[in-house]
Amino acid sequence: MAMPKIVLNASRDIPFNKLVLSQANVRKVKAGVSIEELAEDIARRTLLHSLAVRPVLDAEGAETGVFEVPVGGRRFRALELLVKQKRMSKTQPVPCVVRTAGLAEEDSLAENVQRAPLHPLDQFRAFQTLREAGLGEEEIAARFFVAPAVVKQRLKLAAVAPALLDAYAEDRMTLEQLMAFTVSGDHARQEQVWEALSRAYRREPYQIRRLLTEGAVRASDKRALFVGVEAYEAAGGAVMRDLFQLQHDDGGWLQDPALLDRLVAEKLEAEAATVRAEGWTWVEVALAFPYGHSRGLRRLTGEPVPLSEAEQATYDALHAEYERLEGSEPAQAEELDAVARRLAEIDTELRALEERPLVYETAEVARAGVFVSVDVEGGLQVDRGYVRPEDDAPVELVVPAGGEETSAVPAGGGGGAVAAQPAAIAGGASVSGPVPVAGAAASEDDEGLRPLPERLLIELSVHRTLALRDALANDPDTAFLAALHALCLRTFTQRPGASCLELELKSAGFGVQPPDLAASAAARAIDARHRAWSAQLPSEPAALWEALVGFDGDSRAALFAHCVSFGVNAVHEPWNRAPQRAAHADLLAGAVGLDMAAAGWTATVDSYLGRVPKARILEAVREARGPEPAQLIDHLRKPDMAKEAERLLAGSGWLPEPLRRPLEPAVDGDAGAEGDAEGGDASLPAFLTGDGESPDAGDDADRTEAAAA
């Protein structure tokens, strides 16, 4: 039996005013392209699909000449809008397929259900074809009612290596993975990364991006911020961008690190040339200097440039506005937000006026130098006014007539280390160099008073020293002041010999430094505090003493703590095992409630994860996040595992064992008894003999509270 031949429905052109919308259309929910956009599309390229219609019959079953539209309702509405806008005649013939068999609802359902959606790759390639035909991205976006950024993304996807597009078409690659490959335009590199990941258990998009950007420099790197991405591109540098994660790519990746480093060096040298023109003896230039590089150098104290009349007027007006706004009470939330924004703006402007450049004496500039570098935020950092010991002014001894005691003063008020010399020289001349022994040239027959014999001077000074020790021991306030004076001389002026108190405070240098140590929160806080104290303290020993006498108790205590802090050395030194020092560092950390996580330390690839075995990395993730996240990364190569672990540990507060809070040590009664037997003195205070109660570090809650305080 022969199969019946299929007969298609007839097609007719029916005037639009003979068409009505059928209630049998199953599409009730509005979705997709709007009627207005569809009308614009029809106006641009006319109707691409015919309407499926059915004749409207009268009571006797005869055609009325009117046709209802069960299939193509949105197209009908778009044509109706064009007629209302008088952009199309109401009698315009509309191509229609006339159906009579079956149900209208079935026709509408079949059209929507049987429709196959366009594969995204076909859309990507179609956009690419349109651009190759001469259409710009803006024009393509306008024609398909999408944002230009969407067109850029689709074109970027179409530009991925053909082999990877084939893998996506065959469902061997997800759309998210394909999007990750758009970071790089190097097809060979894309295929290489895909081949490498094909052997891995998981192929996450972040892994693809990470492998494609290896060796590139993030636009958020301080070098890129210092030079500027625009200047880098103007010099011929290429930038990779992630069009699908613009809020997370930090401005992209700079692909030519060598070019970037050259631009940084050139810009730094140009800035240094400007600084040299100010007359400094030396200018050192580097991307970054190691932490503590200025230790041992004397810092000049400059005078801030005074405000001009216009600047003072601006400052007064801003200050008055700030006080007025701060005292206001806006009723509306919008007004409150506006006031808060304005207060923030005024605060920024006031800070700019208050942070004045410093002016130094010409004689001081001639013996001092400058460090020029890039700060952690990519800005130019110029630290002026450092004097090396060998550049400091020579010491001049001013010897008054009569052979009285002399005083040693550096020429020009400089701050070099000066050795006290108890010499007496007749005459009133100023001399440099070694002082002759007092009385060596005197004769027994000389009339008048002769300088005292050297031996006698020594013996008298011994008596005075011993008496001064006793007096100072009975005056704790002055003893504290003398110690603070000696510490300040060492910390701020590098002139320990200017104090009679032989109090030595060693500050350990860091021969081995972690990456970006100078940018750490602790380093920045110490430097800011040191600069603030330096601005308040005179460089001359006598003037420094008077300044300390004028400080209140809280200021002296804060300054004392700052000076003493430089003596802390808890560095692990393989060549110098000091378990007692390490144990005391633990006690000290417990006493101050030190929390390294709160202090800003985080586990990164550079700081920890990239420098330990894979087992340590997995242990850290398990401790911080649990076993499941650790299992997700245990198959990765170590570089990828370390980078993913850094992401997982971010914000967790996890610390490696050497940085964790020390546990409270057990009390050993025998050790205390042994200490007493070896020379305890019941007349001394308990904190000196160790007889008192041991300081209690407290439980974790107490330590947390102390850290928060």
Residue pairs with C-beta under 8 A, 6 or more apart in sequence:
9 97
9 98
9 99
10 97
10 98
11 50
11 95
11 96
11 97
11 98
12 95
12 96
12 98
13 93
13 94
13 95
13 96
14 53
14 67
14 93
14 94
14 96
15 90
15 91
15 92
15 93
15 94
16 79
16 80
16 83
16 88
16 89
16 90
16 91
16 92
16 93
16 94
17 90
17 91
18 65
18 66
18 67
19 51
19 53
19 66
19 67
19 68
19 69
19 76
19 94
19 96
20 56
20 66
20 67
20 68
20 69
21 68
21 69
21 73
21 76
21 77
22 54
22 68
22 69
22 70
22 73
22 104
22 108
24 68
24 70
24 103
24 104
24 105
24 107
24 108
25 69
25 70
25 71
25 73
25 108
26 105
26 108
26 109
26 112
27 73
27 74
27 108
27 112
33 41
33 145
35 74
35 77
35 78
35 81
36 81
37 145
38 74
38 75
38 77
38 78
39 78
39 79
39 81
39 82
39 85
40 145
41 78
41 143
41 145
42 75
42 78
42 79
42 82
43 82
43 87
44 143
47 75
47 79
47 94
47 95
49 72
49 75
50 72
50 95
50 96
50 97
51 69
51 71
51 72
51 75
51 76
51 94
51 95
51 96
51 97
52 69
52 70
52 71
52 72
52 96
52 97
52 99
52 107
52 111
53 67
53 68
53 69
53 70
53 71
53 96
53 97
53 98
53 99
54 67
54 68
54 70
54 98
54 99
54 100
54 104
55 63
55 64
55 66
55 67
55 98
55 100
56 63
56 64
56 66
56 67
56 68
57 63
57 64
58 64
67 96
67 98
68 104
69 76
70 104
70 105
70 107
70 108
71 107
71 108
71 111
72 111
73 108
79 88
79 92
79 94
82 88
83 89
83 90
83 92
99 107
119 169
120 157
120 175
121 157
121 158
121 165
121 168
121 169
123 154
124 154
124 155
124 157
124 158
125 158
127 140
127 151
127 154
127 155
127 158
128 155
128 158
128 159
130 140
131 137
131 140
131 155
135 143
137 148
137 151
137 152
137 155
138 148
140 151
141 147
141 148
141 150
141 151
144 151
149 243
152 243
153 182
153 243
153 244
156 182
156 243
157 178
157 179
157 182
158 165
159 182
159 185
160 178
160 181
160 182
160 187
160 190
161 181
161 187
161 188
161 190
161 191
162 187
163 191
163 194
164 173
164 178
164 181
164 190
164 191
164 194
165 178
167 173
167 194
168 174
168 175
168 177
168 178
173 194
176 205
177 203
177 205
177 208
179 205
179 244
180 205
180 206
180 208
180 209
180 212
181 190
181 193
181 194
181 208
181 212
182 242
182 243
182 244
183 208
183 209
183 212
183 213
183 240
183 241
183 242
183 249
183 253
184 190
184 212
184 213
184 240
185 240
189 212
190 212
193 208
193 211
193 212
194 208
196 211
197 203
197 207
197 208
197 211
200 207
200 635
200 636
201 635
202 632
202 635
206 644
206 647
207 636
207 640
207 644
209 242
210 640
210 643
211 640
212 240
213 240
213 253
215 257
216 240
216 253
216 254
216 255
216 257
217 223
217 224
217 253
217 254
217 257
217 260
218 224
218 250
218 251
218 252
218 253
218 254
219 225
219 229
219 239
219 249
219 250
219 251
219 252
219 253
219 254
220 250
220 251
221 254
221 378
222 374
222 375
222 376
222 377
222 378
223 260
223 261
223 264
223 287
223 374
223 378
224 232
224 251
224 254
224 260
224 378
225 377
225 378
225 379
226 264
226 267
226 374
226 378
226 379
226 380
227 260
227 263
227 264
227 267
229 239
229 251
229 252
229 254
231 263
232 239
232 254
232 256
232 259
232 260
232 263
233 239
235 259
235 263
236 256
236 259
237 254
237 255
237 256
237 259
237 260
238 254
238 255
238 256
239 252
239 253
239 254
239 255
240 252
240 253
240 255
241 249
241 252
241 253
242 248
242 249
242 252
254 260
264 287
264 374
268 285
268 286
268 287
268 372
268 373
268 374
269 285
271 372
271 380
271 382
272 283
272 285
272 372
275 283
275 370
275 372
275 382
275 384
276 283
278 365
278 370
278 384
279 362
279 365
279 366
280 365
280 368
280 369
280 370
280 384
281 365
281 366
281 367
281 368
281 369
281 391
282 369
282 370
283 369
283 370
283 371
283 372
284 369
284 370
284 371
284 372
285 372
285 373
286 371
286 372
286 373
287 373
287 374
288 373
288 374
288 516
288 518
289 371
289 373
289 518
290 510
290 513
290 517
290 518
291 510
291 513
291 517
291 518
291 523
292 509
292 510
293 371
294 371
294 383
294 386
295 507
295 509
296 389
296 494
297 386
297 387
297 388
297 389
297 494
298 386
298 387
298 389
298 392
298 414
298 415
298 416
298 493
298 494
298 539
299 385
299 386
299 387
299 492
299 534
300 360
300 364
300 368
300 384
300 385
300 386
300 387
301 385
301 534
301 535
301 538
301 539
302 358
302 359
302 360
302 384
302 385
303 358
303 359
303 360
304 356
304 357
304 358
304 359
305 356
305 357
305 358
305 359
306 356
307 315
307 353
307 356
311 353
314 349
314 353
315 350
315 353
318 346
318 349
318 350
318 353
319 350
321 342
321 346
322 343
322 346
322 347
322 350
325 339
325 342
325 343
325 346
326 343
328 339
330 336
330 338
330 339
358 384
358 385
360 368
360 384
360 385
363 412
364 385
364 387
364 412
365 385
367 387
367 391
367 392
367 393
367 414
368 384
368 385
368 386
368 387
368 391
369 386
369 387
369 388
369 391
370 382
370 383
370 384
370 385
370 386
371 381
371 382
371 383
371 386
372 380
372 381
372 382
372 383
373 381
373 383
374 380
374 381
375 381
375 519
376 516
376 518
376 519
387 414
387 415
389 416
389 417
389 494
392 410
392 414
392 415
392 416
393 410
393 411
393 412
393 413
393 414
393 416
394 410
394 411
394 432
395 408
395 409
395 410
395 411
395 416
395 418
395 432
396 409
396 410
396 411
396 430
396 431
396 432
397 406
397 407
397 408
397 409
397 421
397 423
397 430
397 431
397 432
397 435
398 406
398 407
398 409
398 430
399 406
399 424
399 425
399 427
399 428
399 429
399 430
399 431
400 406
400 428
401 426
401 427
401 428
402 426
403 424
403 425
403 426
403 438
403 449
403 451
404 424
405 422
405 424
406 421
406 423
406 424
406 425
406 435
408 418
408 419
408 420
408 421
409 418
410 416
410 418
413 539
413 540
415 493
415 494
415 495
415 539
416 494
416 495
417 494
417 495
417 496
417 497
418 495
418 497
418 498
419 497
420 497
420 500
421 435
422 457
422 461
423 435
423 436
423 437
423 438
424 438
424 451
424 452
425 431
425 435
425 436
425 438
426 451
437 454
438 451
438 452
438 454
438 457
439 450
439 451
439 452
439 453
439 454
442 450
442 451
452 460
468 500
472 478
472 479
472 482
473 479
480 556
480 560
481 548
481 549
481 556
482 499
482 501
483 501
483 503
483 560
484 548
484 556
484 559
484 560
484 563
485 499
485 501
485 541
485 544
485 545
485 548
486 496
486 499
486 501
486 503
487 503
487 505
487 560
487 563
487 564
488 537
488 544
488 548
488 559
488 563
489 495
489 496
489 498
489 499
489 541
489 544
490 496
490 504
490 505
490 563
491 505
491 562
491 563
491 566
492 533
492 534
492 537
492 539
493 539
493 541
493 544
495 541
496 504
498 541
499 541
505 563
505 564
505 566
505 567
506 567
506 569
507 566
507 567
508 569
508 571
510 517
510 571
514 606
514 607
515 606
515 607
516 606
517 523
520 600
520 601
521 599
521 600
522 599
522 600
526 565
529 562
530 562
533 559
533 562
536 547
537 544
537 547
538 544
538 546
538 547
548 556
548 559
551 559
568 585
568 588
569 581
570 581
570 582
570 585
570 588
570 589
572 582
572 658
583 665
586 662
586 665
587 662
587 665
587 695
587 697
589 661
589 662
590 661
590 662
590 664
590 697
590 698
590 703
591 695
591 697
592 706
593 703
593 704
593 705
593 706
593 707
593 709
594 661
594 707
595 661
595 703
595 704
595 707
596 655
596 659
596 660
597 653
597 654
597 655
598 707
598 708
601 607
601 655
601 659
602 649
602 650
603 609
603 620
603 645
603 646
603 649
603 654
603 655
603 656
604 646
605 642
605 643
605 646
608 620
608 656
609 617
609 620
609 642
609 643
609 645
609 646
609 649
610 639
610 642
614 634
614 638
614 641
617 638
617 641
617 642
617 645
618 630
618 633
618 634
618 641
618 645
620 645
620 649
620 654
620 656
621 629
621 630
621 633
621 645
621 648
621 649
622 629
622 630
623 654
624 648
624 649
624 652
624 653
624 654
625 648
625 649
625 652
629 648
633 640
633 641
633 644
633 645
633 648
634 641
636 644
661 700
661 703
662 697
664 696
664 697
664 698
667 694
672 690
672 691
675 690
676 689
676 691
680 689
680 690
680 691
681 689
682 689
682 691
686 692
697 703
698 706
